[in-house]
Amino acid sequence: MKNSVCVFFVCSLALSVFGQSDTALIENYLEQASLHSTQHQDSALYYSNKAYQHARTTKDTALMGRAAYYHSYYLITNGNYAEAENLLNFNRSHAHALSDAVLGGTYYNYGTRYYLDEVYDKALENYLLSLRYYKEAENKRGLMTANLQLGVVYSKLGKTELAGYFYDQSLQYSEKAKKKHTQTISYGKESSVNKIAVSIAMLQELDQEPNNRIKANILYNLGLSYLENEQWEDAIASFKKSVDLKRQMGVADLLDQNLFYIGQAYLEQGETASAIDYLLQARTISEKRGRRAAIELALQRAYEQKGDYQTALQFAKRYGQLKDSLNALQENDRIAEITSQFETEKQAAEIALLESENSLQASKLANQKTLLWASIIGVVLLLIALFFGYKRYQTKQKLQFSELTRKLLQMQLNPHFLFNALNGIQYFIKQNDTQKSSKYIRNFSGLMRNILENSVEKFISVEEDAETITDFLALQQLVHNNSFSYRVQIDESLDAENLSIPPMFTQPFVENAIIHGVQHMENGEITVQYQDSGSTISVAIKDNGKGVAATSQNANSLHKSMGTSITKQRMENLLKSENYPVTLEVISKNEPHGPQGTTVMLTFLKKYL
């Protein structure tokens, strides 16, 4: 039977992850449950349930496990085994998050649940497990009660030597019992005397505590010891005190056994009427077939002593029916197996468990270190790979930009154009036209300087681009014997000094307008306009030529002369490296009796220097 001392142990767990209000409220509920457990079991169950339900709202496994352990205790004492087992199963599946003290109590409650159900093999298993955790927690009260229950179970099974061993272990954890009973204890025919001493010492130890449940349990065990020692009056007194405490608390567990043993003690004394009275009370509330069989047999003896043989025969028949239906063989074999395992392994179990836990812990630490280092190395390698990848990407972009700049520079510094321009200047020098010579030399030097300087810049001002185009058109006009006129216009609303565009975009299209637009015509006109288009800058290059669609040959020439591939690559490069989009639109008109000419529209995002 579960001892109510469990209400008081493990009073404070380290629950730092929750606020004090949650913990304090749960502690208050558990304290209320403990206070009501001696008189009102329904109230104790109510408060323990409140504690458990509140613990669930916190979602803290340790706190939930602790509340579940306490609540399962009150459920078991009220006969709600299935619900209690669900809570205990939760604790068992979350053992890693619970303290040793709570786990010890959890397995103790498992043992009590099976002990009350007379499934002694499982009761032994769980009581033995509870000992392991109580030892880790250094919980003397838990060790005392668990060893005591093991002694009770083995005593019921007739395993006198093992029962004595556990009674002795229980004695070691009871301070008052040790002081009162310091001599070496032997367990044989006189073991009941020693067990009586242990039980009395334990009752004295609980004098100052209102633990009626554990007192009832110890009184029950004390009564068994008196029965074994044939002290019938003392046995009756102990069992009656145990019954009174159980009835005060509203607890029914083992009550039929108490009443049965009282009747048996009266029967041994020859007080038949009292024996029959208590045996019939036990028979009324007993539900287990094993107990019922023992009660039927005792009633048969009582009525035989009374001389009522007809009634005795009836109880004898009932006893025979119950006995035939009992299948104790399997349980006895199972108990023998557990007992044998315990006897052969009890001394080595703690050492093996400790070594296993140490090995597991060392393995976990080693695995964690390996995983940590592997993660660190992996992250470092990834960062290195990303760094070199980014460097490679930057280098590739720079090389691509340099190659594009070289190709564009080659295209703009066309040898044929330079040759013609220099010849034109030379012509004016020979004609002794100083004014024109100076003008064109100035334009030529300015153009060369601007092209070379702009080739290393990513962005130049609109004003600088317009100056370069003006110098270029002036020289082209010289080369083509003034066969066309030109205008370079900047919108007044445009901040040409501070707004910028990429260099070397406008000039190839201006050159294309000359070669494929106005080269072979009179009164050719080329206009370059820089306009403010809100969030963008538009550069329109217009000519009044025949249009690029005049022949397929001209279309191909435009495609080639414009350096479409270079322009496209430059646009892609700017978008990738600077996130700077450039759009290009070509509008060509070639109508027999309508407007003709080509307009190239370049659009740049506004960007200040």
Helices and strands as residue ranges (DSSP letters): G 4-7, H 20-36, H 41-58, H 61-77, H 81-93, G 95-97, H 100-116, H 120-137, H 140-156, H 160-172, H 175-180, H 191-205, H 212-228, H 232-249, H 255-269, H 272-285, H 289-306, H 309-325, H 328-412, H 415-430, H 434-454, E 460-461, H 462-479, E 484-490, E 500-501, H 506-513, I 514-518, E 524-532, E 536-543, H 552-561, H 564-578, E 582-590, E 596-605
